[in-house]
Amino acid sequence: AQKVCHLVGINVTDFTRAILTPRIKVGRDVVQKAQTKEQADFAIEALAKATYERLFRWILSRVNKALDKTHRQGASFLGILDIAGFEIFEVNSFEQLCINYTNEKLQQLFNHTMFILEQEEYQREGIEWNFIDFGLDLQPCIELIERPNNPPGVLALLDEECWFPKATDKSFVEKLCSEQGNHPKFQKPKQLKDKTEFSIIHYAGKVLVQVLEGCSIPRVLGECPQQGCFGNGCALQRLVANQAPGVRDQWIFSSITRIPGITIVFHLGESVRADIFTIVANIAILTTIIILDISVDYNASAWLTKNMDPLNDNVTSLLNASSDKFVADLWKDVDRIVGLDQMAKMTESSLPSASKTKKGMFRTVGQLYKEQLGKLMTTLRNTTPNFVRCIIPNHEK
């Protein structure tokens, strides 16, 4: 704590008190409320994220200012968007949902640009062409996550639960199963009692495939939780255990790794959960691979707390008054931050529904993330995009 406070120019005693026993206004009284270890940890994590965001925006502003020699609105620009691919871990939490949600949106843009717009250009140029529906519309999964109402999606339901004092992660999953239980891209937990798990069927995942009897495929080692690649090369990793009757081998559809002479050609199967891939090697069809499972399991433990992620306004006030002018400038908007005081004063009657957020109300992480992603997609749709698929160099990270 002393090192941190020295760096940001605030008093260590005041900082420690603000984290462990913050002052909260309740009615006309101001009380000190002791925080649990978990609450203190979340407060520090929220502060670190907010500091990173402010510093990132400051750097971005300075770089753009240095590069903008014309000072013209609407000037052409060259942008680079670098994002992590799908994250599929043993335990997938709120952070993985946000990252995978972003990848769904970006892949939707890729599909539209490469398959829809490209074919429309063929037609405009008079090329003899029959329009092909590649079945790569990711909108159902996207709507499952971001739909505001009728029925509300994952983010909207999470926001709604965050405003109820007695809500828990389990009650959130129960409501999600009730509202979205029949959605083709949603899977309920096998046992709902005392469970906070659910599954979403994404376009990419660590998937089990079957190689039909009589086929020959080169063995390639290495594994990666990526599946949505196009063009040359996809590694296949043998899965020795649990082979089904009549199946020659089982493999894991894996990373964007080149295999000489092999191209992946996409076809969509009839089943919602079965994409059919044809592997072509040297113009000769070797086999058909059927994806059996592309669902991602999410654990909603601590999602309500992560989604609220309220900044401790006791600490932000200290940063606003920092002896370091740079730090103080980063936190000059402290008067607009809704933190512990405002949270304590909210009554159940003033809580927003899943379909709306009152003006001036505390905004959740999910709301802000969805809004920022929407702005990003608007920017990307107004550009001429080029796509680069990256090879993951290290499978042992």
MIKOLVO-261798 format. One line per 5 residues: for each residue x, y, z of C-alpha. Coordinates in nm, 4 decimals. Last residue first. Example, Ala and Ser with C-alpha at 12.3 -4.5 7.8 and 13.67 -1.06 7.14 Angstrom:
# residues 2
1.3670 -0.1060 0.7140 | 1.2300 -0.4500 0.7800
END
This chain:
# residues 397
0.1322 -2.0587 -2.2238 | 0.2055 -2.4159 -2.3366 | 0.0444 -2.3871 -2.6803 | 0.2908 -2.1206 -2.7918 | 0.2999 -1.9738 -3.1409
-0.0742 -1.9125 -3.1923 | -0.1020 -1.8414 -3.5634 | -0.2817 -1.5171 -3.6401 | -0.5561 -1.4558 -3.8944 | -0.5301 -1.1112 -4.0512
-0.8411 -0.9402 -4.1852 | -0.8698 -0.6298 -4.4012 | -1.1544 -0.3880 -4.3411 | -1.2712 -0.1010 -4.5616 | -1.4203 0.1278 -4.2978
-1.7689 0.2397 -4.1952 | -1.8583 -0.1055 -4.0605 | -1.5519 -0.0897 -3.8364 | -1.6584 0.2396 -3.6772 | -2.0099 0.1124 -3.6096
-1.8623 -0.2088 -3.4661 | -1.6453 -0.0086 -3.2257 | -1.9403 0.2034 -3.1137 | -2.1430 -0.1116 -3.0431 | -1.8506 -0.2614 -2.8499
-1.8371 0.0508 -2.6334 | -2.2098 0.0301 -2.5594 | -2.1990 -0.3439 -2.4832 | -1.9025 -0.2955 -2.2513 | -2.0669 -0.0034 -2.0722
-2.3867 -0.1975 -2.0129 | -2.2017 -0.5126 -1.9025 | -1.9809 -0.3185 -1.6616 | -2.2899 -0.1726 -1.5007 | -2.4057 0.1848 -1.5122
-2.5034 0.3657 -1.1915 | -2.8145 0.5702 -1.2652 | -2.7784 0.9220 -1.4043 | -3.0530 0.8655 -1.6583 | -3.2475 0.5522 -1.5758
-3.1451 0.2297 -1.7439 | -3.3954 0.0356 -1.9477 | -3.4912 -0.3119 -2.0667 | -3.3661 -0.5236 -1.7778 | -3.5594 -0.3113 -1.5321
-3.4039 -0.0255 -1.3391 | -3.4125 -0.0086 -0.9583 | -3.5834 0.2893 -0.8018 | -3.8511 0.0852 -0.6224 | -3.5838 -0.1432 -0.4769
-3.4177 0.1521 -0.3080 | -3.0877 0.3105 -0.4080 | -2.9229 0.5123 -0.1292 | -2.6443 0.2585 -0.0618 | -2.5428 0.2505 -0.4275
-2.5202 0.6293 -0.4375 | -2.2804 0.6374 -0.1446 | -2.0776 0.3377 -0.2654 | -1.9985 0.4724 -0.6088 | -2.1450 0.6742 -0.8909
-1.8621 0.8686 -1.0512 | -1.9582 1.2062 -1.1965 | -1.7844 1.4106 -0.9246 | -1.4649 1.2113 -0.9838 | -1.4271 1.3567 -1.3345
-1.0845 1.5033 -1.2460 | -0.9429 1.1554 -1.1898 | -0.6778 1.1501 -1.4629 | -0.6054 1.5167 -1.3883 | -0.5286 1.4346 -1.0234
-0.2894 1.1603 -1.1343 | -0.1008 1.4030 -1.3603 | -0.0966 1.6753 -1.0953 | 0.0654 1.4465 -0.8362 | -0.0357 1.5778 -0.4931
-0.3563 1.3796 -0.5370 | -0.6899 1.5517 -0.4674 | -0.8754 1.3578 -0.7385 | -0.6961 1.0462 -0.6200 | -0.8306 1.0937 -0.2675
-1.1821 1.1453 -0.4023 | -1.1409 0.8271 -0.6074 | -1.0578 0.6359 -0.2892 | -1.3726 0.7345 -0.0989 | -1.5666 0.6880 -0.4231
-1.4940 0.3146 -0.4152 | -1.5605 0.2315 -0.7772 | -1.8530 -0.0004 -0.8237 | -1.7812 -0.3311 -1.0038 | -2.1528 -0.3943 -1.0550
-2.0927 -0.6620 -1.3206 | -1.8131 -0.8259 -1.1242 | -2.0290 -0.8429 -0.8113 | -2.3211 -0.9965 -0.9980 | -2.0910 -1.2371 -1.1817
-1.9380 -1.3716 -0.8584 | -1.9970 -1.7365 -0.9667 | -2.1615 -1.7454 -1.3081 | -1.9615 -2.0450 -1.4338 | -1.9730 -2.0642 -1.8118
-1.9530 -2.3784 -2.0263 | -1.8739 -2.3223 -2.3941 | -2.0635 -2.5299 -2.6500 | -1.9105 -2.6516 -2.9746 | -2.0100 -3.0178 -2.9568
-2.0411 -3.2892 -3.2178 | -1.8565 -3.1414 -3.5129 | -1.8842 -3.3757 -3.8090 | -1.5749 -3.4448 -4.0185 | -1.6038 -3.5571 -4.3789
-1.3212 -3.7442 -4.5439 | -1.0422 -3.7546 -4.7969 | -1.1702 -3.5495 -5.0883 | -0.9018 -3.5330 -5.3588 | -0.7969 -3.1907 -5.4952
-0.4487 -3.2347 -5.3425 | -0.6033 -3.2603 -4.9983 | -0.9620 -3.1512 -4.9346 | -1.1112 -3.1808 -4.5856 | -1.4866 -3.1400 -4.5844
-1.6321 -2.9788 -4.2740 | -1.9853 -3.0372 -4.1523 | -2.1270 -2.8129 -3.8827 | -2.3484 -2.9919 -3.6322 | -2.5031 -2.8088 -3.3371
-2.8054 -2.6531 -3.5044 | -2.8548 -2.9709 -3.7044 | -2.8984 -2.9482 -4.0806 | -2.5278 -2.9217 -4.1495 | -2.3476 -2.6126 -4.2742
-2.0644 -2.6559 -4.5252 | -1.7144 -2.5130 -4.4957 | -1.4148 -2.6160 -4.7086 | -1.0883 -2.6626 -4.5175 | -0.7760 -2.6848 -4.7316
-0.4924 -2.9327 -4.7042 | -0.1894 -2.9376 -4.9338 | 0.0678 -2.8577 -4.6676 | -0.0798 -2.8522 -4.3130 | -0.0750 -2.4986 -4.1802
-0.1683 -2.4313 -3.8174 | -0.4775 -2.2297 -3.7228 | -0.5348 -2.4417 -3.4140 | -0.7591 -2.7347 -3.3369 | -1.0351 -2.9700 -3.4381
-0.9807 -3.2411 -3.1766 | -0.9768 -3.5910 -3.3199 | -1.1495 -3.9232 -3.2822 | -1.0386 -4.2226 -3.4802 | -1.1852 -4.4981 -3.6979
-1.5446 -4.4650 -3.5820 | -1.7703 -4.7667 -3.6237 | -1.8460 -4.7828 -3.2512 | -1.7537 -4.4572 -3.0697 | -1.4014 -4.3936 -2.9447
-1.3885 -4.2982 -2.5780 | -1.0154 -4.2284 -2.5446 | -0.7572 -4.1672 -2.8160 | -0.8263 -3.8035 -2.9035 | -0.5991 -3.7352 -3.1993
-0.5157 -3.3749 -3.2656 | -0.6078 -3.2089 -3.5901 | -0.4377 -2.8880 -3.6940 | -0.6176 -2.6593 -3.9321 | -0.4702 -2.5386 -4.2592
-0.5524 -2.3251 -4.5517 | -0.8630 -2.1112 -4.5701 | -1.0995 -2.0182 -4.2904 | -1.0629 -2.0460 -3.9163 | -1.3431 -2.0565 -3.6626
-1.2082 -2.3298 -3.4417 | -0.9756 -2.1906 -3.1781 | -0.9174 -2.3488 -2.8363 | -0.5681 -2.4672 -2.9446 | -0.4038 -2.8067 -2.9594
-0.0775 -2.9446 -3.0877 | 0.0154 -3.2635 -3.2687 | -0.0601 -3.3315 -3.6332 | -0.1424 -3.6832 -3.7499 | -0.1985 -3.6980 -4.1233
-0.5562 -3.7973 -4.2145 | -0.6668 -4.1235 -4.3768 | -1.0277 -4.2309 -4.3953 | -1.1639 -4.5856 -4.3929 | -1.4049 -4.5421 -4.1043
-1.5228 -4.1859 -4.0427 | -1.3131 -3.9303 -3.8562 | -1.5172 -3.7986 -3.5672 | -1.4943 -3.4502 -3.4245 | -1.4908 -3.3117 -3.0719
-1.4762 -2.9358 -3.0434 | -1.2715 -2.6827 -2.8528 | -1.4683 -2.3792 -2.9515 | -1.5769 -2.1476 -3.2206 | -1.9215 -2.0456 -3.3450
-2.0458 -2.0313 -2.9881 | -2.3010 -2.2569 -2.8200 | -2.3606 -2.1027 -2.4785 | -2.3560 -2.3121 -2.1624 | -2.4817 -2.2642 -1.8072
-2.3311 -2.2990 -1.4616 | -2.4282 -2.1487 -1.1270 | -2.5515 -2.4710 -0.9706 | -2.7025 -2.5270 -0.6263 | -2.9913 -2.7149 -0.7892
-2.9889 -2.6711 -1.1678 | -2.8514 -3.0163 -1.2466 | -2.7543 -3.0709 -1.6098 | -2.6956 -2.6996 -1.6529 | -2.9178 -2.5388 -1.9152
-2.7937 -2.4975 -2.2701 | -2.8355 -2.1887 -2.4854 | -2.7758 -2.1475 -2.8599 | -3.1102 -2.2963 -2.9677 | -3.2980 -2.0799 -2.7141
-3.5477 -2.2913 -2.5202 | -3.4075 -2.2154 -2.1749 | -3.3711 -1.8452 -2.2480 | -3.6116 -1.6828 -2.0016 | -3.6384 -1.9573 -1.7377
-3.2759 -2.0658 -1.7740 | -3.1635 -1.7042 -1.7359 | -3.3878 -1.6614 -1.4313 | -3.2325 -1.9684 -1.2688 | -2.8828 -1.8509 -1.3653
-2.9449 -1.5127 -1.2025 | -3.0959 -1.6752 -0.8927 | -2.7763 -1.8828 -0.8599 | -2.5524 -1.5764 -0.8861 | -2.7543 -1.4224 -0.6063
-3.0306 -1.1646 -0.5775 | -3.1425 -1.0555 -0.2314 | -3.0682 -0.6851 -0.2780 | -3.2146 -0.6695 -0.6316 | -3.0287 -0.4306 -0.8602
-2.7709 -0.6782 -0.9905 | -3.0475 -0.9151 -1.1015 | -3.1634 -0.6735 -1.3695 | -2.8131 -0.6148 -1.5006 | -2.7539 -0.9901 -1.5291
-3.0837 -1.0280 -1.7126 | -2.9805 -0.7596 -1.9618 | -2.6349 -0.9134 -2.0126 | -2.7661 -1.2673 -2.0710 | -3.0501 -1.1748 -2.3039
-3.3908 -1.0271 -2.2307 | -3.6943 -1.1981 -2.3866 | -3.8619 -0.9930 -2.5256 | -3.5925 -0.7572 -2.3924 | -3.2437 -0.6029 -2.4279
-3.0868 -0.8715 -2.6537 | -2.7084 -0.8733 -2.5949 | -2.6063 -1.2318 -2.5161 | -2.8771 -1.4424 -2.6798 | -2.8873 -1.1829 -2.9565
-2.5235 -1.2532 -3.0420 | -2.5841 -1.6296 -3.0451 | -2.8800 -1.5930 -3.2823 | -2.6919 -1.3338 -3.4948 | -2.4044 -1.5642 -3.5891
-2.5103 -1.6051 -3.9519 | -2.2667 -1.8483 -4.1142 | -2.5150 -2.0552 -4.3114 | -2.3013 -2.0365 -4.6256 | -2.5968 -1.9034 -4.8235
-2.4728 -1.9152 -5.1809 | -2.5836 -1.6675 -5.4490 | -2.5581 -1.8327 -5.7896 | -2.2949 -1.6595 -5.9989 | -2.2399 -1.5580 -6.3565
-2.0276 -1.2468 -6.3085 | -2.2145 -0.9306 -6.4032 | -1.9912 -0.6962 -6.2031 | -2.2763 -0.6072 -5.9681 | -2.3473 -0.9779 -5.9123
-1.9874 -1.0543 -5.8199 | -1.9880 -0.7520 -5.5870 | -2.2929 -0.8928 -5.4076 | -2.1008 -1.2182 -5.3658 | -1.8143 -1.0361 -5.1941
-2.0520 -0.8353 -4.9747 | -2.2201 -1.1519 -4.8440 | -1.9287 -1.3924 -4.8024 | -1.6154 -1.2030 -4.7008 | -1.7652 -0.8869 -4.5533
-2.0676 -1.0474 -4.3860 | -1.8621 -1.3360 -4.2495 | -1.5912 -1.1028 -4.1174 | -1.8476 -0.8733 -3.9545 | -2.0102 -1.1748 -3.7879
-1.6633 -1.2873 -3.6779 | -1.6143 -0.9483 -3.5131 | -1.9465 -0.9712 -3.3294 | -1.8841 -1.3306 -3.2144 | -1.5312 -1.2353 -3.1079
-1.6671 -0.9544 -2.8918 | -1.9123 -1.1926 -2.7222 | -1.6214 -1.4333 -2.6647 | -1.4249 -1.1606 -2.4871 | -1.7227 -1.0508 -2.2768
-1.8178 -1.4101 -2.1874 | -1.4556 -1.4873 -2.0969 | -1.4468 -1.1939 -1.8537 | -1.7726 -1.3052 -1.6929 | -1.6319 -1.6500 -1.6089
-1.5064 -1.9605 -1.7866 | -1.3593 -2.2336 -1.5645 | -1.1642 -2.5057 -1.7471 | -1.0763 -2.2401 -2.0016 | -1.2207 -2.1337 -2.3354
-1.1094 -1.7893 -2.4457 | -1.1911 -1.7041 -2.8044 | -0.9277 -1.4951 -2.9751 | -0.7460 -1.2020 -2.8194 | -0.7937 -0.8703 -2.9935
-0.5810 -0.6414 -3.2068 | -0.7660 -0.3719 -3.3987 | -0.5363 -0.1628 -3.6164 | -0.6621 0.1674 -3.7564 | -0.5614 0.3689 -4.0604
-0.7328 0.7048 -4.0796 | -0.9100 0.9302 -4.3251 | -1.0143 1.2717 -4.1940 | -1.3695 1.3014 -4.0632 | -1.3048 1.6209 -3.8681
-0.9919 1.7983 -3.9816 | -0.7046 1.8795 -3.7459 | -0.4676 1.8254 -4.0410 | -0.1580 1.7193 -3.8475 | -0.3328 1.4490 -3.6463
-0.0509 1.2132 -3.5497 | 0.0539 1.3946 -3.2311 | -0.3057 1.4420 -3.1193 | -0.3826 1.0774 -3.1886 | -0.0847 0.9665 -2.9793
-0.1752 1.2016 -2.6915 | -0.5392 1.0910 -2.6893 | -0.4461 0.7238 -2.6962 | -0.2039 0.7711 -2.4076 | -0.4725 0.9490 -2.2016
-0.7325 0.6851 -2.2897 | -0.4964 0.4088 -2.1756 | -0.4221 0.5927 -1.8506 | -0.7933 0.6337 -1.7776 | -0.8682 0.2692 -1.8555
-0.5743 0.1416 -1.6501 | -0.6834 0.3521 -1.3532 | -1.0392 0.2193 -1.3846 | -0.9171 -0.1395 -1.3988 | -0.6904 -0.0932 -1.0958
-0.9705 0.0739 -0.8981 | -1.2117 -0.2091 -0.9781 | -0.9515 -0.4639 -0.8649 | -0.8906 -0.2721 -0.5419 | -1.2632 -0.2550 -0.4681
-1.3061 -0.6243 -0.5561 | -1.0316 -0.7212 -0.3119 | -1.1847 -0.5034 -0.0388 | -1.5252 -0.6641 -0.0922 | -1.3711 -1.0138 -0.0792
-1.1782 -0.9322 0.2388 | -1.4990 -0.8065 0.3982 | -1.5581 -0.4350 0.4306 | -1.6210 -0.2383 0.7484 | -1.8793 0.0354 0.7052
-1.8113 0.3825 0.8390 | -2.1236 0.5895 0.8759 | -2.2438 0.9242 0.7477 | -2.5939 1.0159 0.8571 | -2.8628 1.2114 0.6788
-2.9938 0.9090 0.4909 | -2.7066 0.6624 0.4740 | -2.3843 0.8309 0.3618 | -2.0993 0.5838 0.3380 | -1.7494 0.6269 0.4804
-1.5143 0.3487 0.3726 | -1.3729 0.1038 0.6298 | -1.1179 -0.1240 0.4589 | -1.0528 0.0547 0.1301 | -1.0981 0.4159 0.2407
-0.9120 0.3478 0.5661 | -0.6149 0.2070 0.3758 | -0.6122 0.5077 0.1420 | -0.6362 0.7603 0.4252 | -0.3476 0.5927 0.6066
-0.1392 0.5723 0.2875 | -0.1774 0.9412 0.2053 | -0.1963 1.0092 -0.1681 | 0.0575 1.0860 -0.4413 | -0.0077 0.8110 -0.6960
0.3365 0.6501 -0.6747 | 0.3767 0.6976 -0.2990 | 0.0289 0.5563 -0.2409 | 0.1134 0.2446 -0.4403 | 0.4448 0.1922 -0.2613
0.2855 0.2401 0.0816 | 0.0000 0.0000 0.0000
END
